[in-house]
Amino acid sequence: MTVEVRPLGVKCNIQCQYCYQNPQRDAGAVLHRYDLDMIKKAIAGLGVPFSVFGGEPLLMPVDDLEALWSWGFDRFGRNSLQTNGTLITNRHLDLFKRYNVRVGISIDGPGAFNDIRWAGTERLTRAATAKTEAAIGRLCDSGLTPGLIVTLHRNNATADKMDALLDWLKKLALLGIRSVRLHLLEVEDSEIRDRYRLTDTENTAALLFLASHVNDIRPIRLSMFEDIKRLLQGNDQKASCVWKGCDPYTTRAVQGIDGNGQRSNCGRTNKDGIDFVKGDQAGYERYLALYHTPRAFGGCSGCRFFAMCKGQCPGTAIDGDWRNRTEYCDVWTSIFEHFEAELQRANRWVLSRSEQRLKVEATLVDAWARGRNPSLTEATREVTASQ
């Protein structure tokens, strides 16, 4: 479980044009006050380390950040932060070192590739991107190497841009970057779809291009591909939450804590500007329905990758309706097929082609019907042990 502390909710200093939080901002659901004591009380109740999140969390006064991180360091020995990197100062760098803050930065590429992370004008946007790139360099030079999140879209991952994107990743590797998580665009409205979303063919081509160059960007790991290869072998222990059967009303993998200490869900499952109150009990109706529903009606019935993918993240579901499978199903199918073939060529066992697959699926379905959500690893081990 990741605990995302959002003292200022979705408040941000830039205006990413595709941001999945924009509907909440448009609805006026932006926090302006927070209570550090209530936040700490909520974190203490969960008893696990936390990440300061946003919006843009570095909009918080630096003294308040220090108070929160000092408390977190004393209690857990470490802290985390997800930021766009534009506001990082020397004071922040000092706090990162002092309180063992692991930094994640969201950036979609160099210069114009990052323009959709809009800052008001093209000049201001390019200046903001330059600040983010400079911050990445300073973090690496300080021994605080950040992990990166890169979202693929029409501004950075069409066929004519892939060589330049690869060159940028190579430069990041030389800086010392070790981890890059790729995201496909979460589409919140038709304008975003028309302007920024890659077609399924383009998304697939971009991912396969990057998969073919993983050795050229070492030591960077593209965690998406590592997740998929492990999933194909029945192992989801290190996999991202998008593959783990998330209930959009409880989001077990992400526990949000807002500025007043209230529990909240992963923001990716909020639609139409509604920030749903976190449910007390998870349900797995989505996965039971997807398993039994034909593809023609938004389901996953008969898909050999279902136990691994589970319809992927409900935040990317067809028509924004969590009951459907992801709208990127064709993309993920192609990527799973690619790595399935790669593993088979290496004479590695793959669940998707194993006689055990149907039994693993049955184990998962039976557990969901009983209100449990075992890991793929558990289900695979259970089936293997019973052979």
C-alpha atoms as a printed R data frame, in Angstrom:
    type eleno elety resid chain resno       x       y       z
1   ATOM     1    CA   MET     A     1   0.000   0.000   0.000
2   ATOM     2    CA   THR     A     2   1.188   3.502  -0.892
3   ATOM     3    CA   VAL     A     3   0.034   6.323   1.373
4   ATOM     4    CA   GLU     A     4  -0.309   9.553  -0.613
5   ATOM     5    CA   VAL     A     5  -0.525  12.612   1.616
6   ATOM     6    CA   ARG     A     6  -2.154  15.498  -0.245
7   ATOM     7    CA   PRO     A     7  -2.160  18.529   2.089
8   ATOM     8    CA   LEU     A     8  -3.252  20.866  -0.711
9   ATOM     9    CA   GLY     A     9  -5.262  18.290  -2.630
10  ATOM    10    CA   VAL     A    10  -4.980  18.851  -6.384
11  ATOM    11    CA   LYS     A    11  -3.657  22.428  -6.185
12  ATOM    12    CA   CYS     A    12  -0.827  22.874  -8.699
13  ATOM    13    CA   ASN     A    13   1.499  25.545 -10.065
14  ATOM    14    CA   ILE     A    14   1.225  24.441 -13.709
15  ATOM    15    CA   GLN     A    15  -1.661  23.362 -15.919
16  ATOM    16    CA   CYS     A    16  -0.898  20.013 -17.525
17  ATOM    17    CA   GLN     A    17  -3.443  19.881 -20.326
18  ATOM    18    CA   TYR     A    18  -4.163  16.172 -19.938
19  ATOM    19    CA   CYS     A    19  -4.089  15.935 -16.130
20  ATOM    20    CA   TYR     A    20  -6.595  13.447 -14.717
21  ATOM    21    CA   GLN     A    21  -7.093  15.850 -11.786
22  ATOM    22    CA   ASN     A    22  -8.361  18.713 -13.975
23  ATOM    23    CA   PRO     A    23 -12.057  17.779 -13.543
24  ATOM    24    CA   GLN     A    24 -11.638  18.221  -9.780
25  ATOM    25    CA   ARG     A    25 -10.010  21.619 -10.263
26  ATOM    26    CA   ASP     A    26 -12.729  22.645 -12.715
27  ATOM    27    CA   ALA     A    27 -15.319  21.667 -10.102
28  ATOM    28    CA   GLY     A    28 -13.575  23.854  -7.519
29  ATOM    29    CA   ALA     A    29 -12.509  20.870  -5.410
30  ATOM    30    CA   VAL     A    30  -9.183  22.442  -4.387
31  ATOM    31    CA   LEU     A    31  -8.002  22.591  -0.778
32  ATOM    32    CA   HIS     A    32  -6.536  25.836   0.575
33  ATOM    33    CA   ARG     A    33  -5.972  24.823   4.195
34  ATOM    34    CA   TYR     A    34  -4.568  21.800   5.960
35  ATOM    35    CA   ASP     A    35  -3.944  20.580   9.480
36  ATOM    36    CA   LEU     A    36  -0.582  18.881   9.989
37  ATOM    37    CA   ASP     A    37  -1.669  17.353  13.286
38  ATOM    38    CA   MET     A    38  -4.696  15.717  11.652
39  ATOM    39    CA   ILE     A    39  -2.517  14.511   8.766
40  ATOM    40    CA   LYS     A    40   0.021  12.979  11.157
41  ATOM    41    CA   LYS     A    41  -2.750  11.330  13.156
42  ATOM    42    CA   ALA     A    42  -4.146   9.733   9.995
43  ATOM    43    CA   ILE     A    43  -0.692   8.508   8.912
44  ATOM    44    CA   ALA     A    44   0.006   7.114  12.380
45  ATOM    45    CA   GLY     A    45  -3.260   5.190  12.206
46  ATOM    46    CA   LEU     A    46  -2.060   3.442   9.059
47  ATOM    47    CA   GLY     A    47   1.438   2.866  10.405
48  ATOM    48    CA   VAL     A    48   3.299   2.866   7.083
49  ATOM    49    CA   PRO     A    49   5.627   5.322   5.284
50  ATOM    50    CA   PHE     A    50   4.025   7.987   3.113
51  ATOM    51    CA   SER     A    51   4.599  10.034  -0.020
52  ATOM    52    CA   VAL     A    52   3.795  13.744  -0.178
53  ATOM    53    CA   PHE     A    53   1.677  14.160  -3.270
54  ATOM    54    CA   GLY     A    54  -0.449  16.674  -5.157
55  ATOM    55    CA   GLY     A    55  -1.239  18.531  -7.361
56  ATOM    56    CA   GLU     A    56   2.134  20.008  -6.629
57  ATOM    57    CA   PRO     A    57   3.164  19.347  -3.012
58  ATOM    58    CA   LEU     A    58   6.092  21.785  -3.063
59  ATOM    59    CA   LEU     A    59   3.527  24.599  -2.974
60  ATOM    60    CA   MET     A    60   3.481  23.883   0.762
61  ATOM    61    CA   PRO     A    61   5.574  26.261   2.879
62  ATOM    62    CA   VAL     A    62   8.975  24.678   3.274
63  ATOM    63    CA   ASP     A    63   8.798  24.865   7.077
64  ATOM    64    CA   ASP     A    64   5.640  22.745   7.020
65  ATOM    65    CA   LEU     A    65   7.302  20.256   4.703
66  ATOM    66    CA   GLU     A    66  10.211  20.021   7.113
67  ATOM    67    CA   ALA     A    67   7.864  19.455  10.038
68  ATOM    68    CA   LEU     A    68   6.112  16.635   8.169
69  ATOM    69    CA   TRP     A    69   9.301  15.002   6.886
70  ATOM    70    CA   SER     A    70  11.079  15.306  10.232
71  ATOM    71    CA   TRP     A    71   8.155  13.492  11.865
72  ATOM    72    CA   GLY     A    72   8.097  10.902   9.070
73  ATOM    73    CA   PHE     A    73  11.832  10.291   9.327
74  ATOM    74    CA   ASP     A    74  11.669   9.811  13.088
75  ATOM    75    CA   ARG     A    75   8.791   7.351  12.714
76  ATOM    76    CA   PHE     A    76   9.662   5.451   9.522
77  ATOM    77    CA   GLY     A    77  13.260   6.309   8.641
78  ATOM    78    CA   ARG     A    78  12.331   7.590   5.183
79  ATOM    79    CA   ASN     A    79   9.946   9.789   3.200
80  ATOM    80    CA   SER     A    80   8.812  10.154  -0.421
81  ATOM    81    CA   LEU     A    81   7.713  12.944  -2.746
82  ATOM    82    CA   GLN     A    82   6.128  13.125  -6.217
83  ATOM    83    CA   THR     A    83   6.666  16.497  -7.897
84  ATOM    84    CA   ASN     A    84   6.886  18.207 -11.276
85  ATOM    85    CA   GLY     A    85  10.289  19.468 -10.157
86  ATOM    86    CA   THR     A    86   9.822  23.125 -11.077
87  ATOM    87    CA   LEU     A    87   9.883  24.434  -7.493
88  ATOM    88    CA   ILE     A    88  12.860  22.528  -6.063
89  ATOM    89    CA   THR     A    89  15.277  24.832  -4.228
90  ATOM    90    CA   ASN     A    90  18.544  24.324  -2.371
91  ATOM    91    CA   ARG     A    91  16.528  24.267   0.866
92  ATOM    92    CA   HIS     A    92  14.456  21.396  -0.509
93  ATOM    93    CA   LEU     A    93  17.619  19.525  -1.499
94  ATOM    94    CA   ASP     A    94  18.902  19.917   2.041
95  ATOM    95    CA   LEU     A    95  15.638  18.515   3.423
96  ATOM    96    CA   PHE     A    96  15.726  15.606   0.975
97  ATOM    97    CA   LYS     A    97  19.141  14.620   2.305
98  ATOM    98    CA   ARG     A    98  18.394  15.248   5.969
99  ATOM    99    CA   TYR     A    99  15.121  13.331   6.053
100 ATOM   100    CA   ASN     A   100  15.836  10.603   3.477
101 ATOM   101    CA   VAL     A   101  13.231  11.796   0.973
102 ATOM   102    CA   ARG     A   102  12.950   9.638  -2.137
103 ATOM   103    CA   VAL     A   103  11.998  11.928  -5.002
104 ATOM   104    CA   GLY     A   104   9.857  11.101  -8.013
105 ATOM   105    CA   ILE     A   105   9.601  13.584 -10.881
106 ATOM   106    CA   SER     A   106   6.960  13.740 -13.603
107 ATOM   107    CA   ILE     A   107   8.297  14.922 -16.967
108 ATOM   108    CA   ASP     A   108   7.443  13.903 -20.514
109 ATOM   109    CA   GLY     A   109  10.664  14.731 -22.293
110 ATOM   110    CA   PRO     A   110  13.039  17.585 -23.096
111 ATOM   111    CA   GLY     A   111  11.973  21.020 -24.296
112 ATOM   112    CA   ALA     A   112   8.928  20.953 -26.568
113 ATOM   113    CA   PHE     A   113   8.203  17.312 -25.703
114 ATOM   114    CA   ASN     A   114   7.052  18.556 -22.294
115 ATOM   115    CA   ASP     A   115   4.894  21.423 -23.589
116 ATOM   116    CA   ILE     A   116   1.603  19.798 -22.597
117 ATOM   117    CA   ARG     A   117   2.743  20.378 -19.017
118 ATOM   118    CA   TRP     A   118   1.654  23.943 -19.656
119 ATOM   119    CA   ALA     A   119   2.718  26.912 -17.523
120 ATOM   120    CA   GLY     A   120   0.667  29.676 -19.178
121 ATOM   121    CA   THR     A   121   2.726  30.586 -22.251
122 ATOM   122    CA   GLU     A   122   5.225  28.747 -24.410
123 ATOM   123    CA   ARG     A   123   8.070  30.799 -22.919
124 ATOM   124    CA   LEU     A   124   7.015  30.073 -19.351
125 ATOM   125    CA   THR     A   125   6.417  26.421 -20.162
126 ATOM   126    CA   ARG     A   126   9.873  25.948 -21.669
127 ATOM   127    CA   ALA     A   127  11.376  27.756 -18.671
128 ATOM   128    CA   ALA     A   128   9.495  25.441 -16.308
129 ATOM   129    CA   THR     A   129  10.725  22.392 -18.220
130 ATOM   130    CA   ALA     A   130  14.283  23.711 -18.033
131 ATOM   131    CA   LYS     A   131  13.874  24.015 -14.253
132 ATOM   132    CA   THR     A   132  12.666  20.427 -14.052
133 ATOM   133    CA   GLU     A   133  15.582  19.153 -16.128
134 ATOM   134    CA   ALA     A   134  18.015  21.186 -14.036
135 ATOM   135    CA   ALA     A   135  16.473  19.770 -10.868
136 ATOM   136    CA   ILE     A   136  16.964  16.228 -12.168
137 ATOM   137    CA   GLY     A   137  20.629  16.999 -12.771
138 ATOM   138    CA   ARG     A   138  21.081  18.549  -9.326
139 ATOM   139    CA   LEU     A   139  19.394  15.605  -7.640
140 ATOM   140    CA   CYS     A   140  21.661  13.164  -9.467
141 ATOM   141    CA   ASP     A   141  24.757  15.217  -8.629
142 ATOM   142    CA   SER     A   142  23.692  15.238  -4.971
143 ATOM   143    CA   GLY     A   143  23.327  11.469  -4.779
144 ATOM   144    CA   LEU     A   144  19.531  11.783  -4.644
145 ATOM   145    CA   THR     A   145  18.782  10.154  -7.985
146 ATOM   146    CA   PRO     A   146  15.042  10.493  -8.680
147 ATOM   147    CA   GLY     A   147  12.701   8.074 -10.365
148 ATOM   148    CA   LEU     A   148  10.778   9.468 -13.318
149 ATOM   149    CA   ILE     A   149   7.222   9.134 -14.621
150 ATOM   150    CA   VAL     A   150   6.838   9.736 -18.365
151 ATOM   151    CA   THR     A   151   3.394   9.859 -19.974
152 ATOM   152    CA   LEU     A   152   3.246   8.993 -23.681
153 ATOM   153    CA   HIS     A   153   1.115  11.191 -25.963
154 ATOM   154    CA   ARG     A   154   1.099  12.914 -29.352
155 ATOM   155    CA   ASN     A   155   3.633  15.497 -28.231
156 ATOM   156    CA   ASN     A   156   6.419  13.058 -27.360
157 ATOM   157    CA   ALA     A   157   5.773   9.575 -28.775
158 ATOM   158    CA   THR     A   158   4.613   9.691 -32.383
159 ATOM   159    CA   ALA     A   159   6.865   7.813 -34.801
160 ATOM   160    CA   ASP     A   160   8.793  10.953 -35.814
161 ATOM   161    CA   LYS     A   161   9.700  11.689 -32.184
162 ATOM   162    CA   MET     A   162  10.820   8.292 -30.925
163 ATOM   163    CA   ASP     A   163  14.501   8.630 -31.852
164 ATOM   164    CA   ALA     A   164  14.686  11.943 -29.979
165 ATOM   165    CA   LEU     A   165  12.858  10.461 -26.978
166 ATOM   166    CA   LEU     A   166  15.353   7.592 -26.958
167 ATOM   167    CA   ASP     A   167  18.284  10.036 -27.099
168 ATOM   168    CA   TRP     A   168  16.848  11.848 -24.087
169 ATOM   169    CA   LEU     A   169  16.584   8.586 -22.153
170 ATOM   170    CA   LYS     A   170  20.217   7.828 -23.014
171 ATOM   171    CA   LYS     A   171  21.237  11.216 -21.589
172 ATOM   172    CA   LEU     A   172  19.252  10.503 -18.436
173 ATOM   173    CA   ALA     A   173  21.063   7.182 -18.117
174 ATOM   174    CA   LEU     A   174  24.391   9.004 -18.230
175 ATOM   175    CA   LEU     A   175  23.173  11.262 -15.412
176 ATOM   176    CA   GLY     A   176  22.522   8.176 -13.330
177 ATOM   177    CA   ILE     A   177  18.737   7.763 -13.609
178 ATOM   178    CA   ARG     A   178  17.798   4.168 -12.804
179 ATOM   179    CA   SER     A   179  14.008   3.961 -13.045
180 ATOM   180    CA   VAL     A   180  11.458   5.328 -15.517
181 ATOM   181    CA   ARG     A   181   7.785   4.401 -15.311
182 ATOM   182    CA   LEU     A   182   5.906   4.823 -18.576
183 ATOM   183    CA   HIS     A   183   2.228   5.772 -18.497
184 ATOM   184    CA   LEU     A   184  -0.343   5.712 -21.261
185 ATOM   185    CA   LEU     A   185  -2.539   8.788 -21.269
186 ATOM   186    CA   GLU     A   186  -5.616   8.682 -19.038
187 ATOM   187    CA   VAL     A   187  -8.322  10.343 -21.122
188 ATOM   188    CA   GLU     A   188 -10.862  12.476 -19.258
189 ATOM   189    CA   ASP     A   189 -12.745  14.097 -22.155
190 ATOM   190    CA   SER     A   190 -13.097  14.170 -25.933
191 ATOM   191    CA   GLU     A   191 -10.821  17.205 -26.351
192 ATOM   192    CA   ILE     A   192  -7.932  15.412 -24.648
193 ATOM   193    CA   ARG     A   193  -8.645  12.349 -26.773
194 ATOM   194    CA   ASP     A   194  -8.618  14.309 -30.022
195 ATOM   195    CA   ARG     A   195  -5.577  16.465 -29.238
196 ATOM   196    CA   TYR     A   196  -3.241  14.274 -27.227
197 ATOM   197    CA   ARG     A   197  -4.124  10.579 -27.205
198 ATOM   198    CA   LEU     A   198  -2.043   8.303 -29.401
199 ATOM   199    CA   THR     A   199  -3.915   5.718 -31.430
200 ATOM   200    CA   ASP     A   200  -3.631   2.124 -30.276
201 ATOM   201    CA   THR     A   201  -1.300   1.478 -33.203
202 ATOM   202    CA   GLU     A   202   0.898   4.436 -32.231
203 ATOM   203    CA   ASN     A   203   0.976   3.475 -28.556
204 ATOM   204    CA   THR     A   204   1.913  -0.089 -29.442
205 ATOM   205    CA   ALA     A   205   4.621   1.064 -31.839
206 ATOM   206    CA   ALA     A   206   6.073   3.446 -29.242
207 ATOM   207    CA   LEU     A   207   6.197   0.776 -26.539
208 ATOM   208    CA   LEU     A   208   7.680  -1.851 -28.840
209 ATOM   209    CA   PHE     A   209  10.290   0.659 -30.025
210 ATOM   210    CA   LEU     A   210  11.327   1.337 -26.439
211 ATOM   211    CA   ALA     A   211  11.256  -2.374 -25.607
212 ATOM   212    CA   SER     A   212  13.686  -2.991 -28.455
213 ATOM   213    CA   HIS     A   213  16.128  -0.445 -27.000
214 ATOM   214    CA   VAL     A   214  16.161  -1.359 -23.304
215 ATOM   215    CA   ASN     A   215  19.809  -2.400 -23.551
216 ATOM   216    CA   ASP     A   216  20.703   0.986 -25.051
217 ATOM   217    CA   ILE     A   217  19.485   2.943 -22.041
218 ATOM   218    CA   ARG     A   218  20.932   0.889 -19.202
219 ATOM   219    CA   PRO     A   219  21.077   1.300 -16.249
220 ATOM   220    CA   ILE     A   220  17.568   2.725 -16.677
221 ATOM   221    CA   ARG     A   221  14.850   0.154 -16.057
222 ATOM   222    CA   LEU     A   222  11.513   0.622 -17.788
223 ATOM   223    CA   SER     A   223   9.460  -0.877 -14.986
224 ATOM   224    CA   MET     A   224   6.372  -1.421 -17.141
225 ATOM   225    CA   PHE     A   225   8.166  -4.077 -19.178
226 ATOM   226    CA   GLU     A   226   9.640  -5.739 -16.108
227 ATOM   227    CA   ASP     A   227   6.151  -5.897 -14.599
228 ATOM   228    CA   ILE     A   228   4.706  -7.596 -17.669
229 ATOM   229    CA   LYS     A   229   7.463 -10.197 -17.922
230 ATOM   230    CA   ARG     A   230   7.046 -11.135 -14.273
231 ATOM   231    CA   LEU     A   231   3.260 -11.231 -14.595
232 ATOM   232    CA   LEU     A   232   3.554 -13.644 -17.501
233 ATOM   233    CA   GLN     A   233   5.484 -15.915 -15.143
234 ATOM   234    CA   GLY     A   234   2.790 -15.735 -12.469
235 ATOM   235    CA   ASN     A   235   4.565 -13.204 -10.262
236 ATOM   236    CA   ASP     A   236   2.987  -9.879  -9.325
237 ATOM   237    CA   GLN     A   237   4.911  -9.192  -6.107
238 ATOM   238    CA   LYS     A   238   6.626  -6.095  -7.506
239 ATOM   239    CA   ALA     A   239   3.989  -5.168 -10.071
240 ATOM   240    CA   SER     A   240   2.286  -1.801 -10.236
241 ATOM   241    CA   CYS     A   241  -1.214  -1.490  -8.791
242 ATOM   242    CA   VAL     A   242  -2.796  -1.283 -12.265
243 ATOM   243    CA   TRP     A   243  -2.422  -5.076 -12.624
244 ATOM   244    CA   LYS     A   244  -3.766  -6.048  -9.201
245 ATOM   245    CA   GLY     A   245  -7.550  -5.864  -9.328
246 ATOM   246    CA   CYS     A   246  -8.202  -2.419  -7.877
247 ATOM   247    CA   ASP     A   247 -11.630  -1.556  -6.468
248 ATOM   248    CA   PRO     A   248 -12.114   2.073  -7.619
249 ATOM   249    CA   TYR     A   249 -14.001   2.951  -4.434
250 ATOM   250    CA   THR     A   250 -11.383   1.673  -1.998
251 ATOM   251    CA   THR     A   251  -8.135   1.593  -4.068
252 ATOM   252    CA   ARG     A   252  -6.275  -0.743  -1.742
253 ATOM   253    CA   ALA     A   253  -2.909   0.067  -3.329
254 ATOM   254    CA   VAL     A   254  -3.281   3.813  -2.768
255 ATOM   255    CA   GLN     A   255  -4.476   5.262   0.517
256 ATOM   256    CA   GLY     A   256  -4.935   9.006   0.158
257 ATOM   257    CA   ILE     A   257  -4.869  11.369   3.118
258 ATOM   258    CA   ASP     A   258  -6.200  14.853   2.472
259 ATOM   259    CA   GLY     A   259  -5.369  18.075   4.282
260 ATOM   260    CA   ASN     A   260  -7.905  17.515   7.052
261 ATOM   261    CA   GLY     A   261  -6.802  13.926   7.601
262 ATOM   262    CA   GLN     A   262  -9.731  12.466   5.672
263 ATOM   263    CA   ARG     A   263  -9.117   9.232   3.783
264 ATOM   264    CA   SER     A   264  -9.420   9.336   0.001
265 ATOM   265    CA   ASN     A   265  -8.885   7.101  -3.011
266 ATOM   266    CA   CYS     A   266  -6.367   7.123  -5.829
267 ATOM   267    CA   GLY     A   267  -7.224  10.189  -7.906
268 ATOM   268    CA   ARG     A   268  -7.075   8.189 -11.122
269 ATOM   269    CA   THR     A   269 -10.435   6.607 -10.316
270 ATOM   270    CA   ASN     A   270 -12.205   9.944  -9.762
271 ATOM   271    CA   LYS     A   271 -14.389  10.917 -12.713
272 ATOM   272    CA   ASP     A   272 -16.433  14.028 -13.542
273 ATOM   273    CA   GLY     A   273 -14.694  15.999 -10.792
274 ATOM   274    CA   ILE     A   274 -16.036  13.766  -8.016
275 ATOM   275    CA   ASP     A   275 -13.586  12.768  -5.287
276 ATOM   276    CA   PHE     A   276 -15.329   9.739  -3.821
277 ATOM   277    CA   VAL     A   277 -15.096   9.074  -0.086
278 ATOM   278    CA   LYS     A   278 -13.064   5.938   0.525
279 ATOM   279    CA   GLY     A   279 -15.144   2.835   1.124
280 ATOM   280    CA   ASP     A   280 -14.524   0.707   4.192
281 ATOM   281    CA   GLN     A   281 -14.701  -2.634   2.401
282 ATOM   282    CA   ALA     A   282 -13.292  -3.583  -0.983
283 ATOM   283    CA   GLY     A   283 -15.419  -5.339  -3.561
284 ATOM   284    CA   TYR     A   284 -14.331  -7.193  -6.673
285 ATOM   285    CA   GLU     A   285 -17.487  -7.007  -8.780
286 ATOM   286    CA   ARG     A   286 -15.531  -5.453 -11.634
287 ATOM   287    CA   TYR     A   287 -13.284  -8.492 -11.996
288 ATOM   288    CA   LEU     A   288 -16.068 -11.025 -11.656
289 ATOM   289    CA   ALA     A   289 -17.995  -9.161 -14.347
290 ATOM   290    CA   LEU     A   290 -14.999  -8.775 -16.659
291 ATOM   291    CA   TYR     A   291 -14.200 -12.482 -16.390
292 ATOM   292    CA   HIS     A   292 -17.704 -13.472 -17.495
293 ATOM   293    CA   THR     A   293 -18.493 -10.646 -19.956
294 ATOM   294    CA   PRO     A   294 -17.644 -11.009 -23.678
295 ATOM   295    CA   ARG     A   295 -15.231  -8.535 -25.232
296 ATOM   296    CA   ALA     A   296 -18.003  -7.116 -27.417
297 ATOM   297    CA   PHE     A   297 -19.652  -5.794 -24.255
298 ATOM   298    CA   GLY     A   298 -16.540  -4.367 -22.590
299 ATOM   299    CA   GLY     A   299 -15.409  -7.535 -20.831
300 ATOM   300    CA   CYS     A   300 -12.407  -9.860 -20.886
301 ATOM   301    CA   SER     A   301 -14.006 -13.294 -21.240
302 ATOM   302    CA   GLY     A   302 -11.636 -15.814 -22.797
303 ATOM   303    CA   CYS     A   303  -8.526 -13.602 -22.741
304 ATOM   304    CA   ARG     A   304  -5.458 -15.676 -21.893
305 ATOM   305    CA   PHE     A   305  -3.865 -12.658 -20.201
306 ATOM   306    CA   PHE     A   306  -6.791 -11.958 -17.872
307 ATOM   307    CA   ALA     A   307  -5.197 -13.365 -14.708
308 ATOM   308    CA   MET     A   308  -2.206 -11.083 -15.299
309 ATOM   309    CA   CYS     A   309  -3.987  -7.949 -16.524
310 ATOM   310    CA   LYS     A   310  -7.475  -8.125 -14.936
311 ATOM   311    CA   GLY     A   311  -8.778  -5.470 -17.312
312 ATOM   312    CA   GLN     A   312  -6.027  -3.095 -16.139
313 ATOM   313    CA   CYS     A   313  -6.663   0.168 -14.280
314 ATOM   314    CA   PRO     A   314 -10.330   1.147 -13.833
315 ATOM   315    CA   GLY     A   315  -9.214   4.750 -14.317
316 ATOM   316    CA   THR     A   316  -8.608   3.985 -18.006
317 ATOM   317    CA   ALA     A   317 -11.802   1.958 -18.510
318 ATOM   318    CA   ILE     A   318 -13.785   2.245 -21.741
319 ATOM   319    CA   ASP     A   319 -16.102   5.301 -21.641
320 ATOM   320    CA   GLY     A   320 -14.730   6.194 -18.201
321 ATOM   321    CA   ASP     A   321 -16.927   3.434 -16.742
322 ATOM   322    CA   TRP     A   322 -14.976   1.337 -14.236
323 ATOM   323    CA   ARG     A   323 -17.135  -1.697 -15.019
324 ATOM   324    CA   ASN     A   324 -15.456  -1.985 -18.430
325 ATOM   325    CA   ARG     A   325 -11.953  -3.180 -19.256
326 ATOM   326    CA   THR     A   326  -9.282  -0.633 -20.103
327 ATOM   327    CA   GLU     A   327  -9.644   1.268 -23.359
328 ATOM   328    CA   TYR     A   328  -6.021   0.290 -24.034
329 ATOM   329    CA   CYS     A   329  -6.801  -3.428 -24.199
330 ATOM   330    CA   ASP     A   330  -5.473  -3.839 -27.748
331 ATOM   331    CA   VAL     A   331  -2.214  -2.118 -26.791
332 ATOM   332    CA   TRP     A   332  -1.661  -4.268 -23.724
333 ATOM   333    CA   THR     A   333  -2.558  -7.434 -25.606
334 ATOM   334    CA   SER     A   334   0.146  -6.644 -28.159
335 ATOM   335    CA   ILE     A   335   2.730  -5.950 -25.456
336 ATOM   336    CA   PHE     A   336   1.860  -9.115 -23.521
337 ATOM   337    CA   GLU     A   337   2.111 -11.099 -26.771
338 ATOM   338    CA   HIS     A   338   5.525  -9.565 -27.477
339 ATOM   339    CA   PHE     A   339   6.996 -10.547 -24.120
340 ATOM   340    CA   GLU     A   340   5.203 -13.890 -24.098
341 ATOM   341    CA   ALA     A   341   7.000 -14.758 -27.340
342 ATOM   342    CA   GLU     A   342  10.306 -13.440 -25.974
343 ATOM   343    CA   LEU     A   343  10.030 -15.617 -22.866
344 ATOM   344    CA   GLN     A   344   9.057 -18.667 -24.899
345 ATOM   345    CA   ARG     A   345  12.073 -18.204 -27.174
346 ATOM   346    CA   ALA     A   346  14.185 -18.275 -24.019
347 ATOM   347    CA   ASN     A   347  12.448 -21.523 -22.976
348 ATOM   348    CA   ARG     A   348  10.846 -19.818 -19.973
349 ATOM   349    CA   TRP     A   349   7.554 -20.984 -18.503
350 ATOM   350    CA   VAL     A   350   4.659 -18.604 -19.136
351 ATOM   351    CA   LEU     A   351   1.323 -18.774 -17.361
352 ATOM   352    CA   SER     A   352  -0.614 -17.548 -20.383
353 ATOM   353    CA   ARG     A   353   0.338 -20.693 -22.335
354 ATOM   354    CA   SER     A   354   0.231 -23.088 -19.404
355 ATOM   355    CA   GLU     A   355  -2.373 -25.715 -18.578
356 ATOM   356    CA   GLN     A   356  -2.451 -24.111 -15.134
357 ATOM   357    CA   ARG     A   357  -3.898 -20.839 -16.438
358 ATOM   358    CA   LEU     A   358  -7.560 -21.815 -16.191
359 ATOM   359    CA   LYS     A   359  -7.048 -23.125 -12.653
360 ATOM   360    CA   VAL     A   360  -5.318 -19.899 -11.628
361 ATOM   361    CA   GLU     A   361  -8.213 -17.922 -13.086
362 ATOM   362    CA   ALA     A   362 -10.706 -20.124 -11.226
363 ATOM   363    CA   THR     A   363  -8.786 -19.587  -7.982
364 ATOM   364    CA   LEU     A   364  -8.920 -15.822  -8.423
365 ATOM   365    CA   VAL     A   365 -12.607 -15.797  -9.386
366 ATOM   366    CA   ASP     A   366 -13.565 -17.950  -6.411
367 ATOM   367    CA   ALA     A   367 -11.630 -15.657  -4.065
368 ATOM   368    CA   TRP     A   368 -13.204 -12.494  -5.509
369 ATOM   369    CA   ALA     A   369 -16.667 -13.988  -5.028
370 ATOM   370    CA   ARG     A   370 -15.749 -14.487  -1.353
371 ATOM   371    CA   GLY     A   371 -14.525 -10.915  -0.955
372 ATOM   372    CA   ARG     A   372 -10.804 -11.696  -1.156
373 ATOM   373    CA   ASN     A   373  -8.198 -10.514  -3.630
374 ATOM   374    CA   PRO     A   374  -5.190 -12.850  -3.491
375 ATOM   375    CA   SER     A   375  -2.111 -11.908  -5.434
376 ATOM   376    CA   LEU     A   376  -1.357 -13.620  -8.722
377 ATOM   377    CA   THR     A   377   1.719 -15.026  -7.007
378 ATOM   378    CA   GLU     A   378  -0.411 -16.625  -4.284
379 ATOM   379    CA   ALA     A   379  -2.917 -18.053  -6.750
380 ATOM   380    CA   THR     A   380  -0.187 -19.495  -8.972
381 ATOM   381    CA   ARG     A   381   1.610 -21.080  -6.011
382 ATOM   382    CA   GLU     A   382  -1.652 -22.559  -4.732
383 ATOM   383    CA   VAL     A   383  -2.409 -24.162  -8.088
384 ATOM   384    CA   THR     A   384   1.170 -25.396  -8.531
385 ATOM   385    CA   ALA     A   385   1.201 -26.937  -5.053
386 ATOM   386    CA   SER     A   386  -2.025 -28.821  -5.753
387 ATOM   387    CA   GLN     A   387  -0.699 -30.473  -8.926
